[in-house]
Amino acid sequence: MDFAEVCFKEFGDRVKYWTTFNEPWTYSSQGYAVGKFAPGRSSSYVSKNCFPGDSARQPYIVTHNIILAHAEAVALYGASSLLASAAAAGRDGRAMERRLGATGGASSLLASDFQRRG
């Protein structure tokens, strides 16, 4: 979370919309199931040209950790002064939480928690 915290502190006054991960499916599936992208891991029955991996389990472990990191970054954003400064600047500081709430899962629980805190 050090990276997210530094980004929020250094760029928070200039960035209107934040995202945590760009296309996480590509590196969880293509990196750990198929081995097409970095780090190029897969089971031998998928590809013999990759580093040894477990295509049946590793993509799920990676995705689990992506979701945890995303939720932590959203919590850090919510705890920072960015929500207040966005509202003061007339920007919709809660847009990220509303979008997360529409996607469901752990993120929507976090998003609804932000909305309850007001």
Backbone hydrogen bonds in HBPLUS format (Angstrom, degrees):
<---DONOR---> <-ACCEPTOR-->    atom                        ^
c    i                          cat <-CA-CA->   ^        H-A-AA   ^      H-
h    n   atom  resd res      DA  || num        DHA   H-A  angle D-A-AA Bond
n    s   type  num  typ     dist DA aas  dist angle  dist       angle   num
A0005-GLU N   A0001-MET O   2.98 MM   4  6.14 162.9  2.01 153.4 158.4     1
A0006-VAL N   A0002-ASP O   2.94 MM   4  6.14 160.6  1.97 151.0 155.9     2
A0007-CYS N   A0003-PHE O   2.95 MM   4  6.18 163.4  1.98 151.3 156.2     3
A0008-PHE N   A0004-ALA O   2.88 MM   4  6.09 162.9  1.91 152.7 157.1     4
A0009-LYS N   A0005-GLU O   2.98 MM   4  6.17 160.2  2.02 148.8 154.1     5
A0010-GLU N   A0006-VAL O   2.83 MM   4  5.92 168.5  1.85 157.3 160.8     6
A0011-PHE N   A0007-CYS O   2.87 MM   4  5.55 160.8  1.90 146.6 152.3     7
A0012-GLY N   A0008-PHE O   2.99 MM   4  4.63 129.6  2.25 120.5 126.8     8
A0014-ARG N   A0011-PHE O   2.90 MM   3  5.43 156.8  1.96 118.8 126.5     9
A0015-VAL N   A0011-PHE O   2.97 MM   4  5.96 135.6  2.17 159.6 172.2    10
A0026-THR N   A0023-GLU O   3.06 MM   3  5.80 139.0  2.23 118.2 126.5    11
A0028-SER N   A0024-PRO O   3.05 MM   4  6.23 149.7  2.14 153.0 162.3    12
A0029-SER N   A0025-TRP O   2.85 MM   4  5.63 163.6  1.87 148.1 153.7    13
A0030-GLN N   A0026-THR O   2.95 MM   4  5.21 130.0  2.21 119.3 133.3    14
A0032-TYR N   A0028-SER O   3.31 MM   4  5.57 143.7  2.45 115.3 123.7    15
A0033-ALA N   A0029-SER O   2.87 MM   4  4.97 145.1  1.99 129.0 137.0    16
A0034-VAL N   A0029-SER O   3.04 MM   5  6.45 153.2  2.11 157.9 164.6    17
A0035-GLY N   A0030-GLN O   3.03 MM   5  5.56 116.9  2.45 112.1 128.5    18
A0036-LYS N   A0030-GLN O   2.75 MM   6  5.28 115.6  2.16 149.0 165.3    19
A0037-PHE N   A0030-GLN O   3.06 MM   7  5.46 168.4  2.07 117.7 121.5    20
A0041-ARG N   A0031-GLY O   2.96 MM  10  6.08 169.2  1.97 163.4 160.4    21
A0040-GLY N   A0037-PHE O   2.72 MM   3  5.38 134.1  1.93 139.2 137.6    22
A0051-PHE N   A0040-GLY O   2.99 MM  11  6.16 151.2  2.07 167.8 164.6    23
A0042-SER N   A0051-PHE O   3.27 MM   9  6.59 156.7  2.33 174.4 174.1    24
A0053-GLY N   A0042-SER O   3.00 MM  11  4.48 124.2  2.33 122.0 118.5    25
A0046-VAL N   A0043-SER O   3.01 MM   3  5.43 152.6  2.09 110.2 118.6    26
A0047-SER N   A0043-SER O   3.19 MM   4  6.56 166.7  2.21 160.6 162.4    27
A0057-ARG N   A0054-ASP O   3.07 MM   3  5.61 147.6  2.18 114.5 122.9    28
A0058-GLN N   A0054-ASP O   2.88 MM   4  5.62 154.5  1.95 161.4 170.0    29
A0060-TYR N   A0057-ARG O   3.01 MM   3  5.58 128.7  2.28 116.4 129.0    30
A0061-ILE N   A0057-ARG O   3.19 MM   4  6.49 153.1  2.26 150.3 158.4    31
A0062-VAL N   A0058-GLN O   2.92 MM   4  6.09 167.3  1.94 159.8 162.6    32
A0063-THR N   A0059-PRO O   2.96 MM   4  6.07 160.8  2.00 140.6 146.2    33
A0064-HIS N   A0060-TYR O   2.91 MM   4  6.00 156.6  1.96 142.9 149.5    34
A0065-ASN N   A0061-ILE O   3.07 MM   4  6.34 158.7  2.12 147.4 152.2    35
A0066-ILE N   A0062-VAL O   2.91 MM   4  6.21 146.0  2.03 147.4 157.9    36
A0067-ILE N   A0063-THR O   2.98 MM   4  6.24 161.4  2.01 154.1 157.6    37
A0068-LEU N   A0064-HIS O   3.04 MM   4  6.35 157.9  2.09 147.2 153.5    38
A0069-ALA N   A0065-ASN O   2.96 MM   4  6.09 162.7  1.99 145.6 150.1    39
A0070-HIS N   A0066-ILE O   2.87 MM   4  6.04 156.7  1.93 149.5 156.5    40
A0071-ALA N   A0067-ILE O   2.92 MM   4  6.12 165.4  1.95 151.8 155.2    41
A0072-GLU N   A0068-LEU O   2.98 MM   4  6.20 152.9  2.06 146.1 153.8    42
A0073-ALA N   A0069-ALA O   2.98 MM   4  6.21 154.5  2.05 147.1 153.5    43
A0074-VAL N   A0070-HIS O   2.96 MM   4  6.24 157.4  2.01 153.2 159.6    44
A0075-ALA N   A0071-ALA O   2.96 MM   4  6.16 155.3  2.03 144.3 151.0    45
A0076-LEU N   A0072-GLU O   2.94 MM   4  6.15 154.2  2.00 144.4 151.6    46
A0077-TYR N   A0073-ALA O   2.88 MM   4  6.12 155.0  1.94 146.1 153.1    47
A0078-GLY N   A0074-VAL O   2.88 MM   4  6.13 158.4  1.93 147.9 153.8    48
A0079-ALA N   A0075-ALA O   2.91 MM   4  6.12 143.9  2.04 143.9 153.7    49
A0080-SER N   A0076-LEU O   2.96 MM   4  6.07 124.9  2.28 139.4 153.2    50
A0080-SER N   A0077-TYR O   3.21 MM   3  5.16 139.8  2.38  95.0 106.3    51
A0085-SER N   A0081-SER O   2.95 MM   4  6.18 164.8  1.97 156.4 161.3    52
A0086-ALA N   A0082-LEU O   2.81 MM   4  5.83 152.1  1.89 145.4 152.8    53
A0087-ALA N   A0083-LEU O   3.07 MM   4  6.25 156.8  2.12 144.2 150.2    54
A0088-ALA N   A0084-ALA O   2.93 MM   4  6.16 155.4  1.99 147.1 154.2    55
A0089-ALA N   A0085-SER O   3.00 MM   4  6.14 140.8  2.16 137.8 147.6    56
A0091-ARG N   A0086-ALA O   2.76 MM   5  4.98 142.1  1.90 166.1 157.1    57
A0090-GLY N   A0087-ALA O   3.06 MM   3  5.05 156.6  2.12 101.5 108.3    58
A0095-ALA N   A0092-ASP O   3.31 MM   3  5.67 166.8  2.33 115.7 116.5    59
A0098-ARG N   A0094-ARG O   3.03 MM   4  6.32 159.4  2.07 156.2 161.9    60
A0099-ARG N   A0095-ALA O   3.00 MM   4  6.20 163.3  2.02 152.7 156.8    61
A0100-LEU N   A0096-MET O   3.00 MM   4  6.22 155.5  2.06 147.7 154.8    62
A0101-GLY N   A0097-GLU O   2.92 MM   4  6.14 151.1  2.01 144.7 152.6    63
A0102-ALA N   A0098-ARG O   3.18 MM   4  6.49 137.1  2.38 141.8 152.1    64
A0102-ALA N   A0099-ARG O   3.20 MM   3  5.25 132.1  2.44  95.1 107.4    65
A0103-THR N   A0100-LEU O   3.01 MM   3  5.29 146.3  2.12 105.4 115.6    66
A0108-SER N   A0105-GLY O   3.08 MM   3  5.52 129.5  2.35 105.9 117.8    67
A0110-LEU N   A0106-ALA O   3.18 MM   4  6.52 157.6  2.23 149.0 154.7    68
A0111-ALA N   A0107-SER O   2.82 MM   4  6.06 156.3  1.87 148.8 156.1    69
A0112-SER N   A0108-SER O   2.86 MM   4  5.97 162.3  1.89 146.7 150.8    70
A0113-ASP N   A0109-LEU O   3.05 MM   4  6.19 145.4  2.17 139.7 149.1    71
A0114-PHE N   A0110-LEU O   3.08 MM   4  6.45 150.9  2.16 146.6 153.5    72
A0115-GLN N   A0111-ALA O   3.08 MM   4  6.43 156.9  2.14 149.3 155.4    73
A0116-ARG N   A0112-SER O   2.99 MM   4  6.23 147.5  2.10 143.4 151.6    74
A0117-ARG N   A0113-ASP O   3.15 MM   4  6.38 145.8  2.27 144.6 153.0    75
A0118-GLY N   A0115-GLN O   3.31 MM   3  5.36 141.8  2.47  95.8 106.0    76
